[in-house]
Amino acid sequence: MNQEILDQINMIIPQENILRDEPMSRHTTFRTGGPADCFIRIKSGEELSKLIALLTKENIDFFITGNGSNLLMSDKGYRGVIISMTGLDELEVDGNRIHAGAGILTSKVAQEAYKNSLTGMEALAGIPGSIGGCLYMNAGAYGSEMKDVTVSAEIMFGDGHIEEVSVDDLGLRYRGSRISDEKLLVLSVNLSLFAGDKKAIEEAMADFAARRRDKQPLEFPSAGSTFKRPEGYFAGKLIQDAGLRGFSIGGAQVSEKHCGFVVNKGGATSQDVIDVIRHVQKTVLEDSGVKLETEVILLGDFE
């Protein structure tokens, strides 16, 4: 990327929010990934719209991310611009409604709901992603999904225009949405919760957190559940039945606590992780005839 384009970017984005050759291991929950040519944290929809227009005009590749909790970045890095939404972090409560910027962590939204005695976010509190990313894939846990609490979202369309879209028009379904189908961008989310008992909310959040600690390998870096749930099956059980509990390559391992997770046991590369994933997919297909699909997004070049 030449200096002329960097100067143009700097006319849109303050210098302190532009990082060159930034290791993506700092921005993914797997804690792996090589350097991005440019890593930019945007603070508004206007910045985002102008930046995308410039990058598109200059034919520069870009990828938009939130907390990096569902991303496996190649060890070779990314030849282009990573746009981080984490600067969109506004959080406002009005009665039983919460307005949250797309980049704020879902756990922080859940904590704010708890502080205001609002119920509905308890089961979602442990999801590691940003609220925008959770809406993008209609994330869920313990019987609750984003579609259950969402009223509307501020969406940026491909032509750069922004509008508020009601939940009925977002096409939310199991781990997908119109947003993901059409590659739209979430700028903010509007939630509707219910007045509840603060102590009961606290107890529910503690219960869900304890269940996660008991069953999920939270002590190791990962991207959460690595595989989508196949219809009629559970990915973790298929992987366990195929004899893959604890299977490892390099620093990446099928979790011994929950076979649905591939974890970074220490020093893993992204190639280690993808090699484990591919082996799991191949072995499970041979063992049960079920093709496992990943929830994790792969970015960059892998061998």
matplotlib code that plots the C-alpha trace (Angstrom):
import matplotlib.pyplot as plt

x = [0.0, 1.6, 2.0, -0.5, -3.3, -2.3, -2.5, -6.0, -7.0, -5.6, -7.9, -10.8, -9.3, -7.2, -3.7, -3.9, -6.6, -4.4, -1.8, 0.7, 1.8, -0.3, -0.1, -3.6, -2.8, -3.6, -7.1, -8.4, -9.5, -7.5, -4.4, -3.0, -2.5, 0.1, 0.3, -2.3, -0.9, -3.1, -5.5, -8.0, -10.4, -13.4, -15.5, -18.6, -20.7, -19.6, -15.9, -16.8, -18.7, -16.0, -13.2, -15.0, -15.6, -11.9, -10.7, -13.2, -12.1, -8.4, -9.2, -7.7, -8.9, -10.5, -12.2, -14.4, -14.2, -15.5, -13.9, -12.2, -14.0, -15.0, -12.0, -9.0, -6.4, -3.6, -0.1, 0.9, -1.3, -3.6, -2.6, -5.1, -7.0, -8.6, -11.4, -12.2, -15.7, -14.7, -14.7, -18.5, -19.0, -21.9, -24.3, -27.5, -30.5, -34.0, -36.5, -36.5, -34.7, -30.9, -29.1, -25.7, -22.9, -22.0, -18.4, -19.3, -18.9, -22.1, -20.9, -20.9, -24.4, -25.5, -23.8, -25.6, -28.9, -28.2, -27.3, -30.7, -32.6, -33.5, -33.9, -33.4, -29.6, -28.5, -27.9, -26.0, -23.7, -20.9, -20.7, -17.3, -18.2, -19.3, -23.1, -22.9, -21.1, -23.7, -26.5, -24.7, -24.8, -27.8, -25.6, -27.3, -26.8, -28.9, -32.1, -31.7, -30.8, -30.2, -33.5, -35.3, -34.2, -33.6, -36.1, -34.1, -30.6, -28.8, -27.5, -25.1, -26.0, -23.6, -24.1, -23.1, -26.5, -27.6, -31.1, -32.8, -34.1, -36.7, -36.0, -38.7, -36.6, -33.3, -34.0, -32.5, -32.2, -29.9, -26.4, -27.3, -29.2, -30.0, -27.1, -24.7, -26.3, -26.1, -22.8, -24.4, -22.8, -24.3, -23.6, -25.8, -28.4, -31.6, -32.8, -36.0, -35.8, -38.1, -38.1, -36.8, -35.5, -31.9, -31.0, -32.7, -30.8, -27.5, -28.2, -29.1, -26.0, -23.9, -25.5, -24.9, -21.3, -20.8, -22.2, -19.8, -16.8, -17.8, -18.3, -16.3, -12.5, -12.5, -9.0, -7.5, -7.8, -10.4, -13.1, -15.9, -17.7, -15.7, -18.4, -22.0, -24.5, -25.4, -29.2, -30.1, -26.6, -24.2, -20.8, -19.0, -20.5, -19.6, -16.1, -15.8, -17.3, -14.7, -12.0, -10.7, -10.9, -7.5, -6.3, -3.6, -1.3, 1.4, -0.2, -3.8, -6.0, -9.5, -10.5, -10.4, -13.2, -15.6, -14.8, -16.7, -13.9, -10.5, -8.2, -4.8, -3.0, 0.0, 2.1, -0.4, -0.2, -3.3, -2.0, -2.1, -5.7, -6.8, -5.0, -6.8, -10.1, -9.6, -8.6, -11.7, -13.9, -12.3, -12.4, -16.0, -17.2, -15.5, -16.8, -20.4, -21.1, -21.8, -20.1, -19.1, -19.2, -17.2, -18.6, -15.1, -14.3, -11.0, -9.1, -6.0, -4.0, -3.7, -1.7]
y = [0.0, 3.2, 6.4, 8.3, 5.9, 6.0, 9.8, 9.5, 7.0, 9.4, 12.1, 9.9, 8.1, 9.7, 8.4, 6.8, 4.4, 3.2, 0.4, -0.9, -4.5, -5.3, -9.0, -10.4, -12.7, -9.6, -9.4, -13.0, -15.2, -18.1, -15.8, -16.8, -15.1, -13.1, -9.4, -7.4, -4.7, -2.2, -2.5, 0.3, 0.9, 3.0, 5.1, 5.9, 4.8, 7.8, 6.8, 3.3, 4.4, 6.8, 4.2, 1.4, 3.8, 4.7, 1.1, 0.0, 2.8, 1.9, -1.8, -2.7, -5.8, -5.3, -7.4, -6.2, -7.8, -7.3, -9.1, -11.7, -14.4, -16.4, -15.8, -17.9, -15.7, -17.2, -17.2, -15.4, -12.5, -10.4, -8.3, -5.5, -3.6, -5.1, -2.8, -3.2, -2.3, -2.3, 1.5, 1.4, 1.0, 3.2, 1.7, 3.4, 2.2, 3.6, 1.8, -1.8, -0.9, -1.1, 0.6, -0.9, -0.1, -3.1, -3.3, -3.6, -7.0, -9.0, -9.7, -5.9, -5.5, -8.4, -6.7, -3.4, -5.3, -6.8, -3.4, -2.1, -5.2, -6.2, -9.9, -11.6, -11.5, -13.9, -16.9, -14.8, -13.2, -15.8, -15.5, -14.0, -11.9, -8.4, -7.7, -6.9, -10.2, -12.0, -10.5, -11.2, -15.0, -15.0, -16.4, -18.3, -20.3, -22.4, -22.0, -18.2, -16.5, -12.9, -12.9, -13.3, -9.9, -7.9, -5.2, -3.6, -2.8, 0.0, -1.5, -0.3, -1.6, -2.3, 1.1, 2.8, 4.0, 3.3, 2.5, 1.0, -2.5, -4.2, -7.7, -9.2, -8.1, -9.3, -13.0, -14.3, -18.1, -20.8, -19.3, -17.1, -14.1, -11.8, -9.8, -12.6, -13.7, -10.2, -9.3, -6.3, -4.4, -4.0, -0.5, -0.8, -3.1, -2.2, -4.7, -5.1, -6.8, -7.3, -5.9, -8.5, -9.3, -8.3, -11.1, -13.7, -12.3, -12.5, -16.1, -17.1, -15.5, -17.3, -20.6, -20.2, -19.1, -22.2, -24.5, -23.0, -23.4, -27.0, -28.1, -25.7, -25.3, -21.6, -21.9, -22.1, -19.7, -20.8, -19.5, -21.1, -24.0, -24.8, -26.7, -26.0, -28.5, -30.9, -31.5, -34.5, -34.7, -33.0, -32.2, -32.9, -36.4, -37.3, -36.1, -38.1, -41.2, -41.0, -41.3, -37.8, -36.5, -34.9, -35.2, -32.6, -31.2, -28.8, -26.6, -27.1, -29.7, -31.2, -30.2, -33.0, -31.2, -30.7, -32.3, -29.5, -27.1, -26.9, -25.0, -23.4, -25.4, -23.1, -22.0, -23.1, -21.6, -21.0, -23.8, -26.2, -25.2, -25.7, -29.0, -30.3, -29.0, -30.8, -34.0, -33.9, -33.3, -36.1, -38.6, -37.8, -38.1, -41.5, -42.7, -41.5, -40.1, -36.7, -33.6, -31.1, -27.4, -24.9, -21.9, -20.3, -17.9, -18.5, -15.5, -15.4, -18.2, -21.7, -24.7]
z = [0.0, -1.1, 0.9, -1.3, -0.3, 3.3, 3.3, 1.8, 4.6, 7.2, 5.9, 7.0, 10.0, 12.8, 12.8, 16.2, 14.8, 12.0, 12.6, 10.0, 9.9, 12.8, 14.1, 14.0, 16.9, 19.0, 17.6, 17.4, 20.2, 18.8, 19.5, 16.1, 12.8, 10.9, 10.2, 8.4, 6.1, 7.8, 10.8, 11.2, 14.1, 12.9, 15.3, 13.2, 10.3, 8.4, 8.7, 7.7, 4.6, 3.4, 4.1, 2.2, -0.7, -0.9, -0.6, -3.2, -5.6, -5.1, -5.5, -2.1, -0.3, 3.1, 5.7, 8.5, 12.0, 15.5, 18.5, 16.2, 18.2, 15.1, 12.9, 11.9, 10.2, 8.1, 9.5, 6.3, 7.4, 5.2, 2.2, 2.6, 5.3, 8.4, 9.5, 13.2, 14.5, 18.1, 18.2, 17.7, 21.4, 22.5, 25.0, 26.1, 28.2, 28.0, 30.0, 28.8, 25.6, 25.0, 22.1, 21.6, 19.1, 16.9, 18.3, 22.0, 23.6, 24.1, 27.7, 28.4, 27.1, 29.3, 32.3, 31.5, 31.3, 34.7, 36.3, 35.1, 36.3, 32.7, 31.9, 28.5, 28.0, 30.7, 28.5, 25.9, 28.4, 27.9, 24.1, 23.4, 20.3, 19.8, 19.7, 16.0, 15.2, 17.3, 15.3, 12.0, 12.8, 15.2, 17.9, 20.7, 23.8, 26.2, 24.2, 23.7, 20.4, 19.3, 17.4, 20.8, 22.1, 18.9, 17.8, 15.0, 13.8, 12.0, 8.8, 6.1, 2.7, -0.2, -1.7, 1.5, 2.6, 6.2, 7.5, 10.5, 9.7, 11.8, 13.2, 10.9, 7.9, 9.2, 8.3, 11.5, 11.6, 13.1, 12.8, 9.9, 8.7, 5.8, 7.0, 6.4, 3.2, 1.6, 3.3, 5.0, 7.9, 11.4, 12.9, 16.0, 17.6, 19.4, 22.0, 23.9, 27.3, 30.3, 33.8, 36.1, 39.6, 39.8, 42.2, 39.9, 36.9, 38.7, 39.8, 36.2, 34.8, 37.4, 36.6, 32.9, 33.6, 35.8, 33.1, 30.6, 32.9, 33.6, 30.0, 27.8, 27.6, 28.6, 29.9, 26.4, 23.4, 20.9, 18.7, 20.7, 19.0, 16.0, 14.0, 13.3, 14.7, 12.0, 11.7, 13.9, 15.5, 17.9, 16.5, 19.7, 20.0, 16.4, 17.0, 20.3, 18.7, 15.9, 18.6, 18.2, 21.8, 22.5, 18.9, 18.3, 15.6, 16.9, 19.5, 18.3, 19.9, 19.9, 23.4, 26.0, 27.9, 24.9, 21.5, 19.7, 20.4, 18.8, 21.2, 21.2, 23.9, 23.6, 20.7, 18.0, 14.5, 12.4, 10.1, 13.1, 13.8, 10.2, 10.0, 13.0, 11.6, 8.3, 10.0, 12.1, 9.1, 7.1, 10.0, 11.0, 7.4, 7.1, 10.5, 10.4, 6.9, 8.4, 6.9, 9.5, 8.6, 10.4, 12.3, 12.1, 9.2, 7.4, 6.2, 4.1, 2.5, 4.1, 2.8]

ax = plt.figure().add_subplot(projection="3d")
ax.plot(x, y, z, "-o")
ax.set_aspect("equal")
plt.show()
